[in-house]
Amino acid sequence: MDFQTRKKNLITYLAKLQDEIFFDKLEKYILKRENEHRSELKPFTINELIIRIEESELDFKNGRFKSQEDLEKTSSNW
């Protein structure tokens, strides 16, 4: 079973769920995971941002990039 199908099945299961205690536990788990993920993210410092820009410009100058067309071809196979 592919991932999309599994997600759709889970949505269907949740829509039919009548057990509020189980739903509360699941909701708390999801919110906790979401908060943990957010706390892992941090903004770049100005110096980090400048370094990334310089690296990106160098990659572009040396032809190390993908065109919009390349990305569309790749994504059509997902």
N, C-alpha and C positions, 0 to 999 in steps of 0.2 A: 504494500500500500504506500503510495507516495505521500509526501509531506502535506501537500495541499488537501488531499482527501482526508488525512488525519485531522487537520485543522477544522475542516468543515464538519467532520463527525463530532469533534469536541464541541463546536458551537451548537450543533443540534442537541447534543447531550445536555449542555448547560441550559438551553432554552426549555428543555423538558424537566429540569431538576426541580424537585419540590422540597428537598432537605435544606432548610435555611442554615442549620448549624454547619453542615458540610460546606455550603456555599460561602459562609462567613470565613471559615478556615482557609478555603481556596483563595478567596479575595485577599485576605491578609497576607498569604504567601506571595501572591502575585505583586501586591503593592510593596512588600518588603524587598523582593527581587528587583523591582523597578527602582526603588530608592538606592539599593546597593549599586546598581549599574550607573545611576546618575552620579553617585559620589565618586566613581572611578574616573569620570570625565573631568578634565580640567582645561581651562583655556591655555593657549600658547602664550609664552612670554613674547615680548616684542622681538627679542633676539632670536628665539626659536622660529618665529614667523618669518623674519628676514632670511634666515638660513634656508627655510623651506622654499621661499620664493626664489632665492638664488639657485638652489638645486633644480627647481622646476624650469627656470629659464635656461639653465645649462642642458637639461634633458631635451627641451624643445629645440634648442640650437643644434644639438647632436642627433636629432631625429628620433629620440626615444619617447615617442608618444603614439597614441591611437587616435585616428580621426573619428568623427561622429559616425560615419558610415561603418567603420570597423566595430565600434561599440554596439551599433544597432544590429549588425550581423551576429555578434557574440550573444547579445541579449535575446535574440530570436530563438536561440537554442536552449534557453533556460527552461 
